[in-house]
Amino acid sequence: MKDFLTFIREQGVVGLAVGFILGGAVSKLVAAIVSDIINPLISIPLRAVGDIKSAYWDILGAKILWGDLVTVLIDFIIISFVVYFGVKVLKVDRLDKKKSS
């Protein structure tokens, strides 16, 4: 049992599990902020009435969903900043025990 616990600690399995759980929660939170607050504010100067996620250009009958791309890009940027903050500022990269040689 001791070897198993050492393996889990050295390989960062606990940190990985915590990362997955927090990542899912942060992703949902960011998606809600983007869809409920940021997108309506962006839609004002772009004159995209309603949900910006459904905004599109109609080119020869093809729908180019540029609004969905903008929404996903904003999600990505915000999540990237949160991950950077978590790793660099809070020093979460130091939680796992380094494998001794």
TORMARDREN-684807 format. One record per residue: chain; residue in one letter; x, y, z of N, C-alpha, C in turn; residue number from 0. Coordinates in steps of 0.05 Angstrom, whole numbers, plus 32768, in hexadecimal, padded with zeros to 4 digits. Atoms other than C-alpha are relative to their C-alpha. Layout:
// residues N
<atom unit="A" code="a" n_east="X" n_north="Y" n_up="Z" ca_east="X" ca_north="Y" ca_up="Z" c_east="X" c_north="Y" c_up="Z" pos="NUM"/>
...
END
This chain:
// residues 101
<atom unit="A" code="m" n_east="8010" n_north="7FE8" n_up="8000" ca_east="8000" ca_north="8000" ca_up="8000" c_east="8011" c_north="8019" c_up="8000" pos="0"/>
<atom unit="A" code="k" n_east="7FEF" n_north="7FE9" n_up="7FFF" ca_east="8039" ca_north="802F" ca_up="8010" c_east="800C" c_north="8007" c_up="7FE5" pos="1"/>
<atom unit="A" code="d" n_east="7FF5" n_north="7FFC" n_up="801B" ca_east="8058" ca_north="8025" ca_up="7FCB" c_east="7FEB" c_north="800D" c_up="7FEE" pos="2"/>
<atom unit="A" code="f" n_east="8015" n_north="7FF4" n_up="8010" ca_east="8015" ca_north="8035" ca_up="7FAB" c_east="7FFC" c_north="801D" c_up="8006" pos="3"/>
<atom unit="A" code="l" n_east="8003" n_north="7FE3" n_up="7FF8" ca_east="800D" ca_north="8076" ca_up="7FD2" c_east="8018" c_north="8010" c_up="7FF7" pos="4"/>
<atom unit="A" code="t" n_east="7FE9" n_north="7FF1" n_up="800A" ca_east="8054" ca_north="808A" ca_up="7FC1" c_east="7FFF" c_north="8004" c_up="7FE2" pos="5"/>
<atom unit="A" code="f" n_east="8003" n_north="7FFD" n_up="801C" ca_east="8047" ca_north="807C" ca_up="7F78" c_east="7FEC" c_north="8016" c_up="7FF8" pos="6"/>
<atom unit="A" code="i" n_east="8014" n_north="7FEC" n_up="8006" ca_east="8008" ca_north="80A6" ca_up="7F78" c_east="800B" c_north="801C" c_up="8006" pos="7"/>
<atom unit="A" code="r" n_east="7FF5" n_north="7FE5" n_up="7FF9" ca_east="802C" ca_north="80E0" ca_up="7F9A" c_east="8016" c_north="8008" c_up="7FED" pos="8"/>
<atom unit="A" code="e" n_east="7FEA" n_north="7FF9" n_up="8012" ca_east="806A" ca_north="80DD" ca_up="7F6E" c_east="7FF6" c_north="8006" c_up="7FE4" pos="9"/>
<atom unit="A" code="q" n_east="8009" n_north="7FFC" n_up="801B" ca_east="8043" ca_north="80D9" ca_up="7F2E" c_east="7FEC" c_north="8016" c_up="7FFD" pos="10"/>
<atom unit="A" code="g" n_east="8012" n_north="7FE9" n_up="8001" ca_east="8015" ca_north="8112" ca_up="7F3F" c_east="7FE3" c_north="7FF9" c_up="7FFA" pos="11"/>
<atom unit="A" code="v" n_east="801B" n_north="800A" n_up="8006" ca_east="7FD5" ca_north="80E9" ca_up="7F39" c_east="7FEB" c_north="8011" c_up="800F" pos="12"/>
<atom unit="A" code="v" n_east="8013" n_north="7FF0" n_up="7FF0" ca_east="7FB3" ca_north="8110" ca_up="7F71" c_east="7FFC" c_north="801C" c_up="7FF3" pos="13"/>
<atom unit="A" code="g" n_east="8002" n_north="7FE6" n_up="800C" ca_east="7FC4" ca_north="8152" ca_up="7F51" c_east="7FF1" c_north="7FFF" c_up="7FE5" pos="14"/>
<atom unit="A" code="l" n_east="800E" n_north="8003" n_up="8019" ca_east="7FAB" ca_north="8139" ca_up="7F0E" c_east="7FE2" c_north="7FFD" c_up="8004" pos="15"/>
<atom unit="A" code="a" n_east="801C" n_north="8003" n_up="7FF9" ca_east="7F69" ca_north="8123" ca_up="7F2D" c_east="7FF3" c_north="801A" c_up="8009" pos="16"/>
<atom unit="A" code="v" n_east="800A" n_north="7FE6" n_up="7FF7" ca_east="7F60" ca_north="8166" ca_up="7F50" c_east="7FFE" c_north="8013" c_up="7FE8" pos="17"/>
<atom unit="A" code="g" n_east="8000" n_north="7FEF" n_up="8018" ca_east="7F72" ca_north="8189" ca_up="7F0F" c_east="7FE8" c_north="7FFA" c_up="7FEE" pos="18"/>
<atom unit="A" code="f" n_east="8018" n_north="8007" n_up="8010" ca_east="7F3B" ca_north="8163" ca_up="7EE9" c_east="7FE7" c_north="800B" c_up="800D" pos="19"/>
<atom unit="A" code="i" n_east="8018" n_north="7FF7" n_up="7FF2" ca_east="7F07" ca_north="8173" ca_up="7F1D" c_east="7FFD" c_north="801F" c_up="7FFF" pos="20"/>
<atom unit="A" code="l" n_east="8001" n_north="7FE2" n_up="8000" ca_east="7F19" ca_north="81BD" ca_up="7F23" c_east="7FFE" c_north="800A" c_up="7FE3" pos="21"/>
<atom unit="A" code="g" n_east="8002" n_north="7FF8" n_up="801C" ca_east="7F22" ca_north="81C2" ca_up="7ED7" c_east="7FE3" c_north="7FFF" c_up="7FF6" pos="22"/>
<atom unit="A" code="g" n_east="801C" n_north="8002" n_up="8008" ca_east="7EDB" ca_north="81AA" ca_up="7ECC" c_east="7FEF" c_north="8016" c_up="800C" pos="23"/>
<atom unit="A" code="a" n_east="8010" n_north="7FEB" n_up="7FF3" ca_east="7EBF" ca_north="81DB" ca_up="7EFF" c_east="8007" c_north="801B" c_up="7FF5" pos="24"/>
<atom unit="A" code="v" n_east="7FF8" n_north="7FE7" n_up="800B" ca_east="7EE8" ca_north="8215" ca_up="7EE4" c_east="7FF5" c_north="8004" c_up="7FE4" pos="25"/>
<atom unit="A" code="s" n_east="800A" n_north="7FFF" n_up="801B" ca_east="7ED3" ca_north="8204" ca_up="7E9D" c_east="7FE2" c_north="8008" c_up="8000" pos="26"/>
<atom unit="A" code="k" n_east="801C" n_north="7FF9" n_up="7FFE" ca_east="7E89" ca_north="8207" ca_up="7EB0" c_east="7FFC" c_north="801D" c_up="8008" pos="27"/>
<atom unit="A" code="l" n_east="8002" n_north="7FE5" n_up="7FF6" ca_east="7E93" ca_north="8248" ca_up="7ED6" c_east="8007" c_north="8014" c_up="7FEA" pos="28"/>
<atom unit="A" code="v" n_east="7FF7" n_north="7FEE" n_up="8016" ca_east="7EB8" ca_north="8269" ca_up="7E9C" c_east="7FEB" c_north="8000" c_up="7FEA" pos="29"/>
<atom unit="A" code="a" n_east="8015" n_north="8001" n_up="8015" ca_east="7E84" ca_north="8251" ca_up="7E6A" c_east="7FE8" c_north="8011" c_up="8007" pos="30"/>
<atom unit="A" code="a" n_east="8017" n_north="7FF0" n_up="7FF7" ca_east="7E4D" ca_north="8271" ca_up="7E94" c_east="8006" c_north="801D" c_up="7FFF" pos="31"/>
<atom unit="A" code="i" n_east="7FF8" n_north="7FE4" n_up="8000" ca_east="7E73" ca_north="82B2" ca_up="7E9B" c_east="8000" c_north="800B" c_up="7FE3" pos="32"/>
<atom unit="A" code="v" n_east="7FFE" n_north="7FF8" n_up="801C" ca_east="7E81" ca_north="82B5" ca_up="7E50" c_east="7FE5" c_north="8002" c_up="7FF3" pos="33"/>
<atom unit="A" code="s" n_east="801A" n_north="8000" n_up="800D" ca_east="7E3B" ca_north="82A3" ca_up="7E3A" c_east="7FEC" c_north="8014" c_up="800C" pos="34"/>
<atom unit="A" code="d" n_east="8014" n_north="7FEF" n_up="7FF2" ca_east="7E15" ca_north="82CD" ca_up="7E6E" c_east="8009" c_north="801D" c_up="8003" pos="35"/>
<atom unit="A" code="i" n_east="7FF7" n_north="7FE4" n_up="7FFB" ca_east="7E41" ca_north="830B" ca_up="7E76" c_east="8010" c_north="800B" c_up="7FE8" pos="36"/>
<atom unit="A" code="i" n_east="7FEE" n_north="7FF5" n_up="8014" ca_east="7E78" ca_north="8312" ca_up="7E42" c_east="7FF3" c_north="8001" c_up="7FE4" pos="37"/>
<atom unit="A" code="n" n_east="800C" n_north="8000" n_up="801B" ca_east="7E52" ca_north="82FD" ca_up="7E03" c_east="7FEB" c_north="8016" c_up="7FFC" pos="38"/>
<atom unit="A" code="p" n_east="8013" n_north="7FEA" n_up="8004" ca_east="7E18" ca_north="832D" ca_up="7E0E" c_east="800E" c_north="801B" c_up="7FFD" pos="39"/>
<atom unit="A" code="l" n_east="7FF1" n_north="7FE7" n_up="8003" ca_east="7E4A" ca_north="8366" ca_up="7E17" c_east="800E" c_north="8002" c_up="7FE5" pos="40"/>
<atom unit="A" code="i" n_east="7FF4" n_north="8000" n_up="801A" ca_east="7E6F" ca_north="8352" ca_up="7DD8" c_east="7FEC" c_north="8004" c_up="7FEA" pos="41"/>
<atom unit="A" code="s" n_east="8014" n_north="7FFE" n_up="8016" ca_east="7E2F" ca_north="834D" ca_up="7DB0" c_east="7FF6" c_north="801C" c_up="7FFC" pos="42"/>
<atom unit="A" code="i" n_east="8009" n_north="7FE4" n_up="8003" ca_east="7E1F" ca_north="8397" ca_up="7DBC" c_east="800F" c_north="800E" c_up="7FEA" pos="43"/>
<atom unit="A" code="p" n_east="7FF2" n_north="7FF2" n_up="8016" ca_east="7E57" ca_north="83B5" ca_up="7D91" c_east="7FFF" c_north="7FF0" c_up="7FE5" pos="44"/>
<atom unit="A" code="l" n_east="8000" n_north="8010" n_up="8019" ca_east="7E53" ca_north="837B" ca_up="7D5F" c_east="7FE4" c_north="8000" c_up="7FF4" pos="45"/>
<atom unit="A" code="r" n_east="801C" n_north="7FFF" n_up="8008" ca_east="7E08" ca_north="8387" ca_up="7D58" c_east="7FF5" c_north="7FE4" c_up="7FFA" pos="46"/>
<atom unit="A" code="a" n_east="800A" n_north="801C" n_up="8002" ca_east="7DFB" ca_north="833C" ca_up="7D60" c_east="7FEA" c_north="7FFE" c_up="8014" pos="47"/>
<atom unit="A" code="v" n_east="8016" n_north="8001" n_up="7FEE" ca_east="7DB6" ca_north="833B" ca_up="7D7D" c_east="7FFC" c_north="7FE4" c_up="800C" pos="48"/>
<atom unit="A" code="g" n_east="8005" n_north="801A" n_up="7FF4" ca_east="7DA9" ca_north="8304" ca_up="7DAF" c_east="801A" c_north="7FF3" c_up="8008" pos="49"/>
<atom unit="A" code="d" n_east="7FE9" n_north="8010" n_up="7FF8" ca_east="7DDC" ca_north="82CD" ca_up="7DBC" c_east="8016" c_north="8002" c_up="7FEB" pos="50"/>
<atom unit="A" code="i" n_east="7FE9" n_north="7FFE" n_up="8013" ca_east="7E20" ca_north="82DB" ca_up="7D9C" c_east="8009" c_north="7FE5" c_up="7FF6" pos="51"/>
<atom unit="A" code="k" n_east="7FF7" n_north="801A" n_up="8008" ca_east="7E2E" ca_north="8291" ca_up="7D9B" c_east="7FF3" c_north="7FF6" c_up="7FE6" pos="52"/>
<atom unit="A" code="s" n_east="800E" n_north="8009" n_up="8018" ca_east="7DFB" ca_north="8287" ca_up="7D64" c_east="8003" c_north="8014" c_up="7FE9" pos="53"/>
<atom unit="A" code="a" n_east="7FFC" n_north="7FEE" n_up="8016" ca_east="7E14" ca_north="82C1" ca_up="7D3A" c_east="8010" c_north="7FF2" c_up="7FE9" pos="54"/>
<atom unit="A" code="y" n_east="7FF3" n_north="800D" n_up="8017" ca_east="7E29" ca_north="82AD" ca_up="7CF4" c_east="7FFF" c_north="8012" c_up="7FE7" pos="55"/>
<atom unit="A" code="w" n_east="8001" n_north="7FF4" n_up="801A" ca_east="7E39" ca_north="82C5" ca_up="7CAE" c_east="7FF5" c_north="7FEB" c_up="7FED" pos="56"/>
<atom unit="A" code="d" n_east="800B" n_north="8012" n_up="8014" ca_east="7E11" ca_north="82A7" ca_up="7C75" c_east="800F" c_north="8005" c_up="7FE6" pos="57"/>
<atom unit="A" code="i" n_east="7FF0" n_north="7FFE" n_up="8019" ca_east="7E40" ca_north="829C" ca_up="7C3A" c_east="7FF8" c_north="7FEA" c_up="7FED" pos="58"/>
<atom unit="A" code="l" n_east="800A" n_north="8013" n_up="8014" ca_east="7E20" ca_north="827A" ca_up="7BFE" c_east="7FF1" c_north="7FE8" c_up="800D" pos="59"/>
<atom unit="A" code="g" n_east="8010" n_north="8014" n_up="7FF3" ca_east="7DF1" ca_north="8254" ca_up="7C2C" c_east="800E" c_north="7FF1" c_up="8016" pos="60"/>
<atom unit="A" code="a" n_east="7FF1" n_north="800D" n_up="7FEA" ca_east="7E28" ca_north="823D" ca_up="7C5C" c_east="8000" c_north="8013" c_up="8018" pos="61"/>
<atom unit="A" code="k" n_east="8000" n_north="7FF0" n_up="7FE7" ca_east="7E23" ca_north="8254" ca_up="7CA4" c_east="801C" c_north="7FFF" c_up="800C" pos="62"/>
<atom unit="A" code="i" n_east="7FE7" n_north="7FFE" n_up="7FF3" ca_east="7E66" ca_north="826C" ca_up="7CBF" c_east="7FFB" c_north="800A" c_up="801C" pos="63"/>
<atom unit="A" code="l" n_east="8007" n_north="7FFA" n_up="7FE4" ca_east="7E5C" ca_north="826B" ca_up="7D0B" c_east="8017" c_north="800E" c_up="800E" pos="64"/>
<atom unit="A" code="w" n_east="7FEB" n_north="7FF0" n_up="7FF4" ca_east="7E8C" ca_north="82A2" ca_up="7D1F" c_east="7FFB" c_north="8005" c_up="801E" pos="65"/>
<atom unit="A" code="g" n_east="8007" n_north="7FFB" n_up="7FE4" ca_east="7E67" ca_north="82AE" ca_up="7D60" c_east="8008" c_north="7FEA" c_up="8013" pos="66"/>
<atom unit="A" code="d" n_east="7FF8" n_north="8017" n_up="7FF0" ca_east="7E74" ca_north="8268" ca_up="7D79" c_east="801E" c_north="8000" c_up="8004" pos="67"/>
<atom unit="A" code="l" n_east="7FE3" n_north="7FFF" n_up="7FFE" ca_east="7EBE" ca_north="8270" ca_up="7D69" c_east="8009" c_north="8015" c_up="8014" pos="68"/>
<atom unit="A" code="v" n_east="7FF9" n_north="7FEA" n_up="7FED" ca_east="7EC1" ca_north="82B2" ca_up="7D90" c_east="7FFB" c_north="7FF6" c_up="801D" pos="69"/>
<atom unit="A" code="t" n_east="8007" n_north="800A" n_up="7FE5" ca_east="7E9F" ca_north="8291" ca_up="7DCC" c_east="8015" c_north="7FEB" c_up="800A" pos="70"/>
<atom unit="A" code="v" n_east="7FEC" n_north="8015" n_up="7FF9" ca_east="7ECF" ca_north="8255" ca_up="7DCC" c_east="801B" c_north="800D" c_up="8005" pos="71"/>
<atom unit="A" code="l" n_east="7FE7" n_north="7FF2" n_up="7FFD" ca_east="7F0B" ca_north="8284" ca_up="7DC4" c_east="8001" c_north="800F" c_up="801B" pos="72"/>
<atom unit="A" code="i" n_east="8001" n_north="7FF2" n_up="7FE6" ca_east="7EF6" ca_north="82AE" ca_up="7E00" c_east="8002" c_north="7FEC" c_up="8017" pos="73"/>
<atom unit="A" code="d" n_east="7FFE" n_north="8015" n_up="7FEC" ca_east="7EEC" ca_north="826E" ca_up="7E29" c_east="801D" c_north="7FF7" c_up="8004" pos="74"/>
<atom unit="A" code="f" n_east="7FE5" n_north="8009" n_up="7FFF" ca_east="7F31" ca_north="8257" ca_up="7E17" c_east="8013" c_north="8014" c_up="800D" pos="75"/>
<atom unit="A" code="i" n_east="7FEE" n_north="7FEB" n_up="7FF5" ca_east="7F53" ca_north="8299" ca_up="7E28" c_east="7FFC" c_north="8002" c_up="801F" pos="76"/>
<atom unit="A" code="i" n_east="8005" n_north="7FFD" n_up="7FE4" ca_east="7F31" ca_north="829E" ca_up="7E6C" c_east="800A" c_north="7FE7" c_up="8010" pos="77"/>
<atom unit="A" code="i" n_east="7FF6" n_north="8018" n_up="7FF3" ca_east="7F40" ca_north="8255" ca_up="7E7E" c_east="801E" c_north="7FFF" c_up="8001" pos="78"/>
<atom unit="A" code="s" n_east="7FE3" n_north="7FFF" n_up="8000" ca_east="7F88" ca_north="825E" ca_up="7E69" c_east="800B" c_north="8012" c_up="8016" pos="79"/>
<atom unit="A" code="f" n_east="7FF8" n_north="7FEE" n_up="7FEB" ca_east="7F8F" ca_north="8299" ca_up="7E98" c_east="7FFC" c_north="7FF4" c_up="801C" pos="80"/>
<atom unit="A" code="v" n_east="8005" n_north="800D" n_up="7FE6" ca_east="7F70" ca_north="8272" ca_up="7ED1" c_east="8015" c_north="7FEA" c_up="8005" pos="81"/>
<atom unit="A" code="v" n_east="7FEC" n_north="8015" n_up="7FFC" ca_east="7F9F" ca_north="8237" ca_up="7EC6" c_east="801C" c_north="800C" c_up="8005" pos="82"/>
<atom unit="A" code="y" n_east="7FE7" n_north="7FF2" n_up="7FFB" ca_east="7FDB" ca_north="8266" ca_up="7EC2" c_east="8001" c_north="800A" c_up="801D" pos="83"/>
<atom unit="A" code="f" n_east="8001" n_north="7FF6" n_up="7FE4" ca_east="7FC5" ca_north="8287" ca_up="7F03" c_east="8003" c_north="7FEA" c_up="8014" pos="84"/>
<atom unit="A" code="g" n_east="7FFE" n_north="8016" n_up="7FED" ca_east="7FBD" ca_north="8244" ca_up="7F25" c_east="801C" c_north="7FF4" c_up="8001" pos="85"/>
<atom unit="A" code="v" n_east="7FE5" n_north="800D" n_up="8000" ca_east="8001" ca_north="8229" ca_up="7F10" c_east="8015" c_north="8013" c_up="8009" pos="86"/>
<atom unit="A" code="k" n_east="7FEA" n_north="7FED" n_up="7FF9" ca_east="802D" ca_north="8267" ca_up="7F16" c_east="7FFC" c_north="800E" c_up="801A" pos="87"/>
<atom unit="A" code="v" n_east="8003" n_north="7FEF" n_up="7FE9" ca_east="800F" ca_north="8292" ca_up="7F4B" c_east="7FFB" c_north="7FF0" c_up="801A" pos="88"/>
<atom unit="A" code="l" n_east="8005" n_north="8011" n_up="7FE8" ca_east="7FF4" ca_north="825D" ca_up="7F7B" c_east="8014" c_north="7FEA" c_up="8004" pos="89"/>
<atom unit="A" code="k" n_east="7FEA" n_north="8014" n_up="7FFE" ca_east="8030" ca_north="8230" ca_up="7F6F" c_east="7FF5" c_north="7FE3" c_up="8003" pos="90"/>
<atom unit="A" code="v" n_east="800B" n_north="801B" n_up="7FFE" ca_east="8005" ca_north="81F1" ca_up="7F66" c_east="8012" c_north="7FEB" c_up="7FF4" pos="91"/>
<atom unit="A" code="d" n_east="7FED" n_north="8013" n_up="800C" ca_east="803D" ca_north="81D2" ca_up="7F3E" c_east="8013" c_north="7FF4" c_up="8015" pos="92"/>
<atom unit="A" code="r" n_east="7FEF" n_north="8009" n_up="7FEA" ca_east="8061" ca_north="81C8" ca_up="7F81" c_east="7FF2" c_north="7FED" c_up="8013" pos="93"/>
<atom unit="A" code="l" n_east="800F" n_north="8011" n_up="7FEE" ca_east="802A" ca_north="819D" ca_up="7FA1" c_east="800A" c_north="7FE3" c_up="7FFF" pos="94"/>
<atom unit="A" code="d" n_east="7FF8" n_north="801C" n_up="8003" ca_east="8043" ca_north="815B" ca_up="7F86" c_east="801D" c_north="7FFC" c_up="8009" pos="95"/>
<atom unit="A" code="k" n_east="7FE6" n_north="8007" n_up="7FF7" ca_east="807F" ca_north="8139" ca_up="7FA5" c_east="8011" c_north="7FF7" c_up="7FE7" pos="96"/>
<atom unit="A" code="k" n_east="7FEF" n_north="8007" n_up="8016" ca_east="80B9" ca_north="8134" ca_up="7F74" c_east="800C" c_north="7FE4" c_up="8005" pos="97"/>
<atom unit="A" code="k" n_east="7FF5" n_north="801B" n_up="7FFE" ca_east="80D2" ca_north="80EE" ca_up="7F65" c_east="801E" c_north="8002" c_up="8006" pos="98"/>
<atom unit="A" code="s" n_east="7FE3" n_north="7FFF" n_up="7FF8" ca_east="8114" ca_north="80E2" ca_up="7F89" c_east="800F" c_north="7FEA" c_up="7FF0" pos="99"/>
<atom unit="A" code="s" n_east="7FEF" n_north="8012" n_up="8011" ca_east="814B" ca_north="80C1" ca_up="7F60" c_east="8010" c_north="7FED" c_up="8011" pos="100"/>
END
